[in-house]
Amino acid sequence: MSTGPRSALDEALAMAAPGRPLRDGLDRILQAKRGGLVVVGDQPAVLSICTGGFLLDAEFSPQRLSELAKMDGAIILAADASRIARANVHLMPKASIATTETGTRHRTAERVARSIDVPVISVSAAMSVITVYRNDRKHTLQPVGWLRDRADQALATLQRFRTRFDVALGNLSALEVEDTVSTGDVIGTIQAAEMVQRIADEVAGYLVELGDDGRLVRLQLAELTDGVAPSLRLVVRDYLRGPAQAPGTGVDRVDRVLAHLATLSSSELLDPHVVAEVLALPASLTDAHSGVEPRGYRLLHRLPRFSDSMIERIVGRFVNLQQIMRASLGELEQVDGVGAATARSLKEGLARMAETSIFERYQ
């Protein structure tokens, strides 16, 4: 898991998701029309800004959290929210820490979160909202019904882009065996795959907040994204020209391209010329004779019992898919680790794949 600000906030949101005891306690505070300030973490850095209050060290329960919120001070929980460490505490973060909030409770929450790496939760009685702060980020918890509606809408969009990706990938396979791939065919597949992953990330954000209530959405998301990331990586690996690693850096160029694609804005991703530039593909989008040829990684990975190392040796020996398909059994057997049975399996597998791809394309 990433250790960046977004994942840190996600961890905090997961603790306050529906179905978790902490969320039950926060909801009880709201239902009683009271406010509250909760710090999840009782490490020395937190205790150093606490004054007053009293020590509890009691097992956490939603009812106890709600009752303790009747007092004005903050409530300090253990890092895993399993125990209530202190209550009615006055927090004193440095006043010099920048904050965009105006209310006293919210200003304190933001300053504590910015100065100490702990989740800080503010419950507003006046606005009836729960806000989670972590580092420099904050997020207002949304109602479960709203989250479900947004997740359902995103899943419907994801389904459309997954269908578009499957069609583009199938067409790409047929064009590859026919040796008529154009830059536009490659880019269309990459754009669809990247859109699937971006929408999936949005749904995953809703799932963090939904907690246990997002079980069915989580299953649908897993089904709709199955195999997309590996296929995208193999497409990029097939068409990215040059050495596997950036000269003098040891950095995998495929990883670099995938990371670059992920940083493109929506308008940039939808611009085929921008994507072509990222992959160093020919500028002509429709010319099937522009020299765009797959190395063969993706189709070879579809064959059973072919390891990554063996595929790497085959591609290294024959350079591209067409040469692999035209190679004789004897030429294939010259590749280290490829025996007569393996060579025959490769030839027959690619032949079946070619027949299937062309049939599906022109039926």
Steps between C-alpha positions, in 0.01 A plus 500: 500500500617850423612705797399833347248751636210344308552152649546647849165675469344182361613312811328759714183485290497120524503523880193726486315300233144368553501177700803600707451573873661842464245603234217377722627723780538802272147450365368485856661837571331648194164347583518659846564836329834542671849579373824320569873489437671160483871427455585143397844450650643537849872510421730742686472766228123514558527499877753785484228739374234380748412688815232434757242229465529163666653160433258218414679211326161332452385264227342687210128481438274725291287573805800616704622724219158661474474558874850646525420742216258675736810672642667778304851355485658265247497122527827312448479143369765233458656478154272210403194662662460199729531700823411845630819645649390844619194725496409866549851592385598850388720480188767768452660473154725786391297805397751564220382190309297611198132414489214577263229427756307761697329315786706435814453122493580471130802730523638290782436177309678623188799632693544177694479291180753722325748487787465131598439206267177378660135499387299779662122493473274799555125463547304817431167531679402816312565356151431133584818383325799285592838615366816289502840673497834331426820690427408779256185331373143500623186320393138540600327164544204455268169320571500131406212548254688773314813284482305204364338714230836641390660155504217357289535782246875448482455124456262557209758723333772248580297225332482703178872567493578136583291394201681755284835368624409136432392585144815706436724225639328234290536712186865564584566125521347443155697788350821374655474156340407670170797738535279806438524686831493880490594750769133581552417136577763488775402836646129413507574191706725689739251783546217259585718309748617817672142628529394169657773537761414862575131428550595198712710728722197724548284202600774382736481837674129450562570149629734638767215709640234231452691246708296185560209649303708483181537123474293460182659803336842355582413173326374684190812714492727196516314336213504809278871568548624141479795474263497864386823613666707198379362540147581872494854430616549238227363731229743772607781246514413379149510841334750702703813527294856497629670326795300356787674733745569871473872540419713563806207488745402136541135617493255279311373708208162322503449607862599853406253513211217358713574758769501776236165384361353512850602866539335615176191715540174371354530728198861392442410133526224543242744669260651215294800712399595555865479127578697419183773736615518333842559161333721645225264357237477631141294818469282354222202349681339304215791376286518121545842498331666755726723241661290437810568135582440313826789317656263218587507507880122523546400215267778276629379560856163358397661164424499249787821390673725770353704670771601868492865409454423270205281764335778754548749269327259433209433869444868580534581244230231593245441872578129521410180295481499447125848348503397276789194382306703435185782317680535131430501236770873463457559872543285508813691206647820704476371723780645398836247291692265443204481132408312327222178468702513864613566623146208299364275628781598859419432463127166329554397744771572806290323344200187433706516849643526649152200302375291597803594869485424532130174308534382722786599813311317417176202296619 
